[in-house]
């Protein structure tokens, strides 16, 4: 049920209806996503050294595993 596209003359004046603004509102600035930066190697090294994600000793990990299992 679509009409074929109409030829719009080059000097046509286009008027919008339905309460739309007559100008395009400026776009909002996008929030910057948190990222690792251009190189992730420093972050990987911090994780390996335990600065960001400290690692528990294996005995503590096993104890937690069994306490969750029994709990």
PDB file of N, CA, C and O in Angstrom:
ATOM      1  N   UNK A   1       0.804  -1.205   0.000  1.00  0.00           N
ATOM      2  CA  UNK A   1       0.000   0.000   0.000  1.00  0.00           C
ATOM      3  C   UNK A   1       0.848   1.271   0.000  1.00  0.00           C
ATOM      4  O   UNK A   1       0.392   2.322   0.451  1.00  0.00           O
ATOM      5  N   UNK A   2       2.039   1.181  -0.488  1.00  0.00           N
ATOM      6  CA  UNK A   2       2.905   2.371  -0.497  1.00  0.00           C
ATOM      7  C   UNK A   2       2.802   3.082  -1.829  1.00  0.00           C
ATOM      8  O   UNK A   2       2.707   2.463  -2.889  1.00  0.00           O
ATOM      9  N   UNK A   3       2.824   4.403  -1.742  1.00  0.00           N
ATOM     10  CA  UNK A   3       2.830   5.195  -2.970  1.00  0.00           C
ATOM     11  C   UNK A   3       4.246   5.251  -3.530  1.00  0.00           C
ATOM     12  O   UNK A   3       5.212   5.138  -2.775  1.00  0.00           O
ATOM     13  N   UNK A   4       4.379   5.419  -4.815  1.00  0.00           N
ATOM     14  CA  UNK A   4       5.723   5.594  -5.359  1.00  0.00           C
ATOM     15  C   UNK A   4       6.291   6.936  -4.875  1.00  0.00           C
ATOM     16  O   UNK A   4       5.522   7.861  -4.612  1.00  0.00           O
ATOM     17  N   UNK A   5       7.609   7.059  -4.752  1.00  0.00           N
ATOM     18  CA  UNK A   5       8.188   8.315  -4.274  1.00  0.00           C
ATOM     19  C   UNK A   5       7.839   9.468  -5.204  1.00  0.00           C
ATOM     20  O   UNK A   5       7.895   9.342  -6.427  1.00  0.00           O
ATOM     21  N   UNK A   6       7.480  10.593  -4.598  1.00  0.00           N
ATOM     22  CA  UNK A   6       7.102  11.768  -5.389  1.00  0.00           C
ATOM     23  C   UNK A   6       8.350  12.585  -5.705  1.00  0.00           C
ATOM     24  O   UNK A   6       9.319  12.581  -4.945  1.00  0.00           O
ATOM     25  N   UNK A   7       8.312  13.272  -6.816  1.00  0.00           N
ATOM     26  CA  UNK A   7       9.408  14.179  -7.160  1.00  0.00           C
ATOM     27  C   UNK A   7       9.232  15.458  -6.368  1.00  0.00           C
ATOM     28  O   UNK A   7       8.205  16.128  -6.483  1.00  0.00           O
ATOM     29  N   UNK A   8      10.235  15.804  -5.560  1.00  0.00           N
ATOM     30  CA  UNK A   8      10.177  17.032  -4.769  1.00  0.00           C
ATOM     31  C   UNK A   8      11.018  18.081  -5.481  1.00  0.00           C
ATOM     32  O   UNK A   8      12.198  17.853  -5.748  1.00  0.00           O
ATOM     33  N   UNK A   9      10.424  19.226  -5.791  1.00  0.00           N
ATOM     34  CA  UNK A   9      11.199  20.257  -6.482  1.00  0.00           C
ATOM     35  C   UNK A   9      12.333  20.773  -5.593  1.00  0.00           C
ATOM     36  O   UNK A   9      12.236  20.734  -4.367  1.00  0.00           O
ATOM     37  N   UNK A  10      13.409  21.258  -6.222  1.00  0.00           N
ATOM     38  CA  UNK A  10      14.573  21.748  -5.487  1.00  0.00           C
ATOM     39  C   UNK A  10      14.249  22.946  -4.604  1.00  0.00           C
ATOM     40  O   UNK A  10      14.897  23.134  -3.574  1.00  0.00           O
ATOM     41  N   UNK A  11      13.266  23.763  -4.978  1.00  0.00           N
ATOM     42  CA  UNK A  11      12.953  24.967  -4.208  1.00  0.00           C
ATOM     43  C   UNK A  11      11.766  24.757  -3.263  1.00  0.00           C
ATOM     44  O   UNK A  11      11.121  25.723  -2.855  1.00  0.00           O
ATOM     45  N   UNK A  12      11.474  23.500  -2.916  1.00  0.00           N
ATOM     46  CA  UNK A  12      10.324  23.207  -2.058  1.00  0.00           C
ATOM     47  C   UNK A  12      10.595  23.663  -0.627  1.00  0.00           C
ATOM     48  O   UNK A  12      11.726  23.595  -0.147  1.00  0.00           O
ATOM     49  N   UNK A  13       9.539  24.131   0.050  1.00  0.00           N
ATOM     50  CA  UNK A  13       9.610  24.495   1.460  1.00  0.00           C
ATOM     51  C   UNK A  13       8.949  23.359   2.227  1.00  0.00           C
ATOM     52  O   UNK A  13       7.776  23.052   2.013  1.00  0.00           O
ATOM     53  N   UNK A  14       9.709  22.742   3.118  1.00  0.00           N
ATOM     54  CA  UNK A  14       9.202  21.588   3.859  1.00  0.00           C
ATOM     55  C   UNK A  14       8.781  22.057   5.240  1.00  0.00           C
ATOM     56  O   UNK A  14       9.572  22.653   5.970  1.00  0.00           O
ATOM     57  N   UNK A  15       7.521  21.781   5.599  1.00  0.00           N
ATOM     58  CA  UNK A  15       6.982  22.167   6.903  1.00  0.00           C
ATOM     59  C   UNK A  15       6.604  20.889   7.633  1.00  0.00           C
ATOM     60  O   UNK A  15       5.889  20.045   7.093  1.00  0.00           O
ATOM     61  N   UNK A  16       7.085  20.752   8.861  1.00  0.00           N
ATOM     62  CA  UNK A  16       6.752  19.573   9.652  1.00  0.00           C
ATOM     63  C   UNK A  16       5.487  19.840  10.449  1.00  0.00           C
ATOM     64  O   UNK A  16       5.134  20.986  10.729  1.00  0.00           O
ATOM     65  N   UNK A  17       4.817  18.757  10.806  1.00  0.00           N
ATOM     66  CA  UNK A  17       3.615  18.901  11.625  1.00  0.00           C
ATOM     67  C   UNK A  17       3.757  18.033  12.865  1.00  0.00           C
ATOM     68  O   UNK A  17       4.842  17.526  13.147  1.00  0.00           O
ATOM     69  N   UNK A  18       2.686  17.860  13.598  1.00  0.00           N
ATOM     70  CA  UNK A  18       2.615  17.000  14.787  1.00  0.00           C
ATOM     71  C   UNK A  18       3.488  17.521  15.917  1.00  0.00           C
ATOM     72  O   UNK A  18       3.954  16.734  16.741  1.00  0.00           O
ATOM     73  N   UNK A  19       3.717  18.815  15.976  1.00  0.00           N
ATOM     74  CA  UNK A  19       4.417  19.409  17.102  1.00  0.00           C
ATOM     75  C   UNK A  19       5.906  19.160  17.145  1.00  0.00           C
ATOM     76  O   UNK A  19       6.536  19.409  18.173  1.00  0.00           O
ATOM     77  N   UNK A  20       6.489  18.676  16.063  1.00  0.00           N
ATOM     78  CA  UNK A  20       7.930  18.456  16.050  1.00  0.00           C
ATOM     79  C   UNK A  20       8.651  19.794  15.970  1.00  0.00           C
ATOM     80  O   UNK A  20       8.124  20.745  15.391  1.00  0.00           O
ATOM     81  N   UNK A  21       9.838  19.882  16.539  1.00  0.00           N
ATOM     82  CA  UNK A  21      10.574  21.146  16.432  1.00  0.00           C
ATOM     83  C   UNK A  21      11.008  21.401  14.989  1.00  0.00           C
ATOM     84  O   UNK A  21      11.172  20.459  14.214  1.00  0.00           O
ATOM     85  N   UNK A  22      11.189  22.649  14.636  1.00  0.00           N
ATOM     86  CA  UNK A  22      11.599  22.999  13.281  1.00  0.00           C
ATOM     87  C   UNK A  22      13.108  22.912  13.108  1.00  0.00           C
ATOM     88  O   UNK A  22      13.619  23.178  12.020  1.00  0.00           O
ATOM     89  N   UNK A  23      13.817  22.551  14.144  1.00  0.00           N
ATOM     90  CA  UNK A  23      15.267  22.402  14.037  1.00  0.00           C
ATOM     91  C   UNK A  23      15.649  21.070  14.678  1.00  0.00           C
ATOM     92  O   UNK A  23      14.901  20.523  15.488  1.00  0.00           O
ATOM     93  N   UNK A  24      16.789  20.568  14.317  1.00  0.00           N
ATOM     94  CA  UNK A  24      17.263  19.324  14.907  1.00  0.00           C
ATOM     95  C   UNK A  24      17.980  19.653  16.203  1.00  0.00           C
ATOM     96  O   UNK A  24      18.945  20.418  16.189  1.00  0.00           O
ATOM     97  N   UNK A  25      17.536  19.096  17.323  1.00  0.00           N
ATOM     98  CA  UNK A  25      18.213  19.399  18.588  1.00  0.00           C
ATOM     99  C   UNK A  25      19.647  18.874  18.563  1.00  0.00           C
ATOM    100  O   UNK A  25      19.914  17.832  17.964  1.00  0.00           O
ATOM    101  N   UNK A  26      20.570  19.586  19.210  1.00  0.00           N
ATOM    102  CA  UNK A  26      21.962  19.111  19.207  1.00  0.00           C
ATOM    103  C   UNK A  26      22.086  17.792  19.960  1.00  0.00           C
ATOM    104  O   UNK A  26      21.400  17.563  20.956  1.00  0.00           O
ATOM    105  N   UNK A  27      22.962  16.940  19.474  1.00  0.00           N
ATOM    106  CA  UNK A  27      23.118  15.635  20.119  1.00  0.00           C
ATOM    107  C   UNK A  27      23.886  15.794  21.422  1.00  0.00           C
ATOM    108  O   UNK A  27      24.758  16.653  21.554  1.00  0.00           O
ATOM    109  N   UNK A  28      23.539  14.945  22.378  1.00  0.00           N
ATOM    110  CA  UNK A  28      24.211  14.981  23.672  1.00  0.00           C
ATOM    111  C   UNK A  28      25.602  14.385  23.534  1.00  0.00           C
ATOM    112  O   UNK A  28      25.808  13.466  22.741  1.00  0.00           O
ATOM    113  N   UNK A  29      26.549  14.894  24.292  1.00  0.00           N
ATOM    114  CA  UNK A  29      27.875  14.260  24.241  1.00  0.00           C
ATOM    115  C   UNK A  29      27.803  12.864  24.849  1.00  0.00           C
ATOM    116  O   UNK A  29      27.143  12.657  25.868  1.00  0.00           O
ATOM    117  N   UNK A  30      28.468  11.930  24.236  1.00  0.00           N
ATOM    118  CA  UNK A  30      28.440  10.551  24.718  1.00  0.00           C
ATOM    119  C   UNK A  30      29.333  10.406  25.936  1.00  0.00           C
ATOM    120  O   UNK A  30      30.385  11.037  26.044  1.00  0.00           O
ATOM    121  N   UNK A  31      28.882   9.551  26.857  1.00  0.00           N
ATOM    122  CA  UNK A  31      29.713   9.250  28.014  1.00  0.00           C
ATOM    123  C   UNK A  31      30.863   8.366  27.551  1.00  0.00           C
ATOM    124  O   UNK A  31      30.677   7.446  26.755  1.00  0.00           O
ATOM    125  N   UNK A  32      32.039   8.657  28.057  1.00  0.00           N
ATOM    126  CA  UNK A  32      33.178   7.817  27.706  1.00  0.00           C
ATOM    127  C   UNK A  32      33.103   6.523  28.495  1.00  0.00           C
ATOM    128  O   UNK A  32      32.853   6.526  29.700  1.00  0.00           O
ATOM    129  N   UNK A  33      33.319   5.436  27.811  1.00  0.00           N
ATOM    130  CA  UNK A  33      33.307   4.141  28.474  1.00  0.00           C
ATOM    131  C   UNK A  33      34.648   3.947  29.174  1.00  0.00           C
ATOM    132  O   UNK A  33      35.693   4.384  28.693  1.00  0.00           O
ATOM    133  N   UNK A  34      34.586   3.283  30.318  1.00  0.00           N
ATOM    134  CA  UNK A  34      35.825   2.980  31.007  1.00  0.00           C
ATOM    135  C   UNK A  34      36.566   1.916  30.208  1.00  0.00           C
ATOM    136  O   UNK A  34      36.001   0.886  29.842  1.00  0.00           O
ATOM    137  N   UNK A  35      37.810   2.180  29.953  1.00  0.00           N
ATOM    138  CA  UNK A  35      38.581   1.234  29.164  1.00  0.00           C
ATOM    139  C   UNK A  35      39.953   1.020  29.762  1.00  0.00           C
ATOM    140  O   UNK A  35      40.330   1.674  30.735  1.00  0.00           O
ATOM    141  N   UNK A  36      40.683   0.118  29.185  1.00  0.00           N
ATOM    142  CA  UNK A  36      42.025  -0.174  29.661  1.00  0.00           C
ATOM    143  C   UNK A  36      43.048   0.780  29.073  1.00  0.00           C
ATOM    144  O   UNK A  36      44.203   0.796  29.498  1.00  0.00           O
ATOM    145  N   UNK A  37      42.633   1.570  28.105  1.00  0.00           N
ATOM    146  CA  UNK A  37      43.584   2.449  27.449  1.00  0.00           C
ATOM    147  C   UNK A  37      44.140   1.772  26.209  1.00  0.00           C
ATOM    148  O   UNK A  37      43.689   0.693  25.823  1.00  0.00           O
ATOM    149  N   UNK A  38      45.112   2.406  25.594  1.00  0.00           N
ATOM    150  CA  UNK A  38      45.636   1.841  24.349  1.00  0.00           C
ATOM    151  C   UNK A  38      46.404   0.534  24.555  1.00  0.00           C
ATOM    152  O   UNK A  38      46.482  -0.289  23.642  1.00  0.00           O
ATOM    153  N   UNK A  39      46.973   0.339  25.754  1.00  0.00           N
ATOM    154  CA  UNK A  39      47.766  -0.861  25.998  1.00  0.00           C
ATOM    155  C   UNK A  39      47.318  -1.499  27.314  1.00  0.00           C
ATOM    156  O   UNK A  39      47.344  -0.846  28.357  1.00  0.00           O
ATOM    157  N   UNK A  40      46.915  -2.747  27.273  1.00  0.00           N
ATOM    158  CA  UNK A  40      46.399  -3.430  28.463  1.00  0.00           C
ATOM    159  C   UNK A  40      47.503  -4.085  29.287  1.00  0.00           C
ATOM    160  O   UNK A  40      47.232  -4.593  30.375  1.00  0.00           O
ATOM    161  N   UNK A  41      48.753  -4.084  28.790  1.00  0.00           N
ATOM    162  CA  UNK A  41      49.830  -4.794  29.493  1.00  0.00           C
ATOM    163  C   UNK A  41      50.062  -4.328  30.931  1.00  0.00           C
ATOM    164  O   UNK A  41      50.250  -5.174  31.806  1.00  0.00           O
ATOM    165  N   UNK A  42      50.056  -3.015  31.218  1.00  0.00           N
ATOM    166  CA  UNK A  42      50.249  -2.614  32.622  1.00  0.00           C
ATOM    167  C   UNK A  42      49.170  -3.178  33.551  1.00  0.00           C
ATOM    168  O   UNK A  42      49.457  -3.532  34.694  1.00  0.00           O
ATOM    169  N   UNK A  43      47.933  -3.260  33.059  1.00  0.00           N
ATOM    170  CA  UNK A  43      46.840  -3.785  33.879  1.00  0.00           C
ATOM    171  C   UNK A  43      47.014  -5.286  34.098  1.00  0.00           C
ATOM    172  O   UNK A  43      46.752  -5.794  35.188  1.00  0.00           O
ATOM    173  N   UNK A  44      47.452  -5.985  33.067  1.00  0.00           N
ATOM    174  CA  UNK A  44      47.673  -7.428  33.194  1.00  0.00           C
ATOM    175  C   UNK A  44      48.761  -7.697  34.227  1.00  0.00           C
ATOM    176  O   UNK A  44      48.649  -8.619  35.034  1.00  0.00           O
ATOM    177  N   UNK A  45      49.813  -6.885  34.195  1.00  0.00           N
ATOM    178  CA  UNK A  45      50.898  -7.052  35.172  1.00  0.00           C
ATOM    179  C   UNK A  45      50.413  -6.773  36.594  1.00  0.00           C
ATOM    180  O   UNK A  45      50.817  -7.464  37.529  1.00  0.00           O
ATOM    181  N   UNK A  46      49.559  -5.774  36.767  1.00  0.00           N
ATOM    182  CA  UNK A  46      49.017  -5.479  38.102  1.00  0.00           C
ATOM    183  C   UNK A  46      48.191  -6.649  38.621  1.00  0.00           C
ATOM    184  O   UNK A  46      48.245  -6.967  39.809  1.00  0.00           O
ATOM    185  N   UNK A  47      47.431  -7.289  37.743  1.00  0.00           N
ATOM    186  CA  UNK A  47      46.636  -8.457  38.145  1.00  0.00           C
ATOM    187  C   UNK A  47      47.572  -9.604  38.524  1.00  0.00           C
ATOM    188  O   UNK A  47      47.347 -10.285  39.524  1.00  0.00           O
ATOM    189  N   UNK A  48      48.621  -9.820  37.726  1.00  0.00           N
ATOM    190  CA  UNK A  48      49.572 -10.902  38.022  1.00  0.00           C
ATOM    191  C   UNK A  48      50.279 -10.686  39.353  1.00  0.00           C
ATOM    192  O   UNK A  48      50.528 -11.646  40.083  1.00  0.00           O
ATOM    193  N   UNK A  49      50.607  -9.430  39.680  1.00  0.00           N
ATOM    194  CA  UNK A  49      51.299  -9.134  40.934  1.00  0.00           C
ATOM    195  C   UNK A  49      50.350  -9.154  42.126  1.00  0.00           C
ATOM    196  O   UNK A  49      50.798  -9.099  43.271  1.00  0.00           O
ATOM    197  N   UNK A  50      49.033  -9.234  41.870  1.00  0.00           N
ATOM    198  CA  UNK A  50      48.060  -9.276  42.952  1.00  0.00           C
ATOM    199  C   UNK A  50      47.683  -7.905  43.473  1.00  0.00           C
ATOM    200  O   UNK A  50      47.129  -7.794  44.567  1.00  0.00           O
ATOM    201  N   UNK A  51      47.971  -6.855  42.711  1.00  0.00           N
ATOM    202  CA  UNK A  51      47.630  -5.499  43.149  1.00  0.00           C
ATOM    203  C   UNK A  51      46.136  -5.220  43.010  1.00  0.00           C
ATOM    204  O   UNK A  51      45.554  -4.514  43.834  1.00  0.00           O
ATOM    205  N   UNK A  52      45.519  -5.770  41.973  1.00  0.00           N
ATOM    206  CA  UNK A  52      44.094  -5.507  41.726  1.00  0.00           C
ATOM    207  C   UNK A  52      43.212  -6.641  42.226  1.00  0.00           C
ATOM    208  O   UNK A  52      42.168  -6.399  42.832  1.00  0.00           O
ATOM    209  N   UNK A  53      43.621  -7.856  41.979  1.00  0.00           N
ATOM    210  CA  UNK A  53      42.848  -9.033  42.382  1.00  0.00           C
ATOM    211  C   UNK A  53      43.740  -9.924  43.235  1.00  0.00           C
ATOM    212  O   UNK A  53      44.378 -10.838  42.713  1.00  0.00           O
ATOM    213  N   UNK A  54      43.795  -9.669  44.540  1.00  0.00           N
ATOM    214  CA  UNK A  54      44.683 -10.484  45.372  1.00  0.00           C
ATOM    215  C   UNK A  54      44.252 -11.948  45.360  1.00  0.00           C
ATOM    216  O   UNK A  54      43.064 -12.259  45.440  1.00  0.00           O
ATOM    217  N   UNK A  55      45.221 -12.828  45.259  1.00  0.00           N
ATOM    218  CA  UNK A  55      44.940 -14.257  45.189  1.00  0.00           C
ATOM    219  C   UNK A  55      45.053 -14.876  46.577  1.00  0.00           C
ATOM    220  O   UNK A  55      45.983 -14.575  47.325  1.00  0.00           O
ATOM    221  N   UNK A  56      44.106 -15.737  46.915  1.00  0.00           N
ATOM    222  CA  UNK A  56      44.118 -16.427  48.213  1.00  0.00           C
ATOM    223  C   UNK A  56      45.011 -17.661  48.113  1.00  0.00           C
ATOM    224  O   UNK A  56      45.162 -18.231  47.033  1.00  0.00           O
ATOM    225  N   UNK A  57      45.599 -18.073  49.230  1.00  0.00           N
ATOM    226  CA  UNK A  57      46.399 -19.314  49.222  1.00  0.00           C
ATOM    227  C   UNK A  57      45.510 -20.512  48.884  1.00  0.00           C
ATOM    228  O   UNK A  57      44.302 -20.482  49.119  1.00  0.00           O
ATOM    229  N   UNK A  58      46.112 -21.554  48.335  1.00  0.00           N
ATOM    230  CA  UNK A  58      45.352 -22.723  47.881  1.00  0.00           C
ATOM    231  C   UNK A  58      44.585 -23.382  49.025  1.00  0.00           C
ATOM    232  O   UNK A  58      43.480 -23.884  48.814  1.00  0.00           O
ATOM    233  N   UNK A  59      45.152 -23.389  50.235  1.00  0.00           N
ATOM    234  CA  UNK A  59      44.469 -24.001  51.387  1.00  0.00           C
ATOM    235  C   UNK A  59      43.167 -23.256  51.670  1.00  0.00           C
ATOM    236  O   UNK A  59      42.142 -23.874  51.960  1.00  0.00           O
ATOM    237  N   UNK A  60      43.213 -21.932  51.586  1.00  0.00           N
ATOM    238  CA  UNK A  60      42.003 -21.129  51.832  1.00  0.00           C
ATOM    239  C   UNK A  60      40.947 -21.385  50.756  1.00  0.00           C
ATOM    240  O   UNK A  60      39.753 -21.443  51.054  1.00  0.00           O
ATOM    241  N   UNK A  61      41.391 -21.538  49.505  1.00  0.00           N
ATOM    242  CA  UNK A  61      40.453 -21.808  48.407  1.00  0.00           C
ATOM    243  C   UNK A  61      39.748 -23.153  48.611  1.00  0.00           C
ATOM    244  O   UNK A  61      38.535 -23.261  48.430  1.00  0.00           O
ATOM    245  N   UNK A  62      40.521 -24.174  48.989  1.00  0.00           N
ATOM    246  CA  UNK A  62      39.943 -25.508  49.191  1.00  0.00           C
ATOM    247  C   UNK A  62      38.973 -25.490  50.367  1.00  0.00           C
ATOM    248  O   UNK A  62      37.905 -26.099  50.303  1.00  0.00           O
ATOM    249  N   UNK A  63      39.342 -24.792  51.441  1.00  0.00           N
ATOM    250  CA  UNK A  63      38.469 -24.702  52.615  1.00  0.00           C
ATOM    251  C   UNK A  63      37.139 -24.052  52.250  1.00  0.00           C
ATOM    252  O   UNK A  63      36.078 -24.529  52.651  1.00  0.00           O
ATOM    253  N   UNK A  64      37.199 -22.967  51.492  1.00  0.00           N
ATOM    254  CA  UNK A  64      35.963 -22.286  51.066  1.00  0.00           C
ATOM    255  C   UNK A  64      35.122 -23.195  50.181  1.00  0.00           C
ATOM    256  O   UNK A  64      33.899 -23.238  50.310  1.00  0.00           O
ATOM    257  N   UNK A  65      35.780 -23.920  49.282  1.00  0.00           N
ATOM    258  CA  UNK A  65      35.064 -24.809  48.365  1.00  0.00           C
ATOM    259  C   UNK A  65      34.265 -25.856  49.142  1.00  0.00           C
ATOM    260  O   UNK A  65      33.096 -26.099  48.844  1.00  0.00           O
ATOM    261  N   UNK A  66      34.907 -26.478  50.145  1.00  0.00           N
ATOM    262  CA  UNK A  66      34.213 -27.509  50.914  1.00  0.00           C
ATOM    263  C   UNK A  66      33.145 -26.926  51.831  1.00  0.00           C
ATOM    264  O   UNK A  66      32.121 -27.568  52.064  1.00  0.00           O
ATOM    265  N   UNK A  67      33.363 -25.725  52.353  1.00  0.00           N
ATOM    266  CA  UNK A  67      32.348 -25.121  53.227  1.00  0.00           C
ATOM    267  C   UNK A  67      31.099 -24.749  52.431  1.00  0.00           C
ATOM    268  O   UNK A  67      29.989 -24.837  52.955  1.00  0.00           O
ATOM    269  N   UNK A  68      31.261 -24.340  51.189  1.00  0.00           N
ATOM    270  CA  UNK A  68      30.105 -24.023  50.339  1.00  0.00           C
ATOM    271  C   UNK A  68      29.376 -25.306  49.969  1.00  0.00           C
ATOM    272  O   UNK A  68      28.146 -25.340  49.931  1.00  0.00           O
ATOM    273  N   UNK A  69      30.131 -26.351  49.700  1.00  0.00           N
ATOM    274  CA  UNK A  69      29.557 -27.633  49.316  1.00  0.00           C
ATOM    275  C   UNK A  69      28.718 -28.240  50.437  1.00  0.00           C
ATOM    276  O   UNK A  69      27.642 -28.785  50.190  1.00  0.00           O
ATOM    277  N   UNK A  70      29.213 -28.144  51.667  1.00  0.00           N
ATOM    278  CA  UNK A  70      28.520 -28.740  52.807  1.00  0.00           C
ATOM    279  C   UNK A  70      27.397 -27.850  53.323  1.00  0.00           C
ATOM    280  O   UNK A  70      26.395 -28.337  53.844  1.00  0.00           O
ATOM    281  N   UNK A  71      27.575 -26.536  53.173  1.00  0.00           N
ATOM    282  CA  UNK A  71      26.752 -25.535  53.761  1.00  0.00           C
ATOM    283  C   UNK A  71      25.344 -25.484  53.487  1.00  0.00           C
ATOM    284  O   UNK A  71      24.646 -24.611  54.004  1.00  0.00           O
TER     285      UNK A  71
END
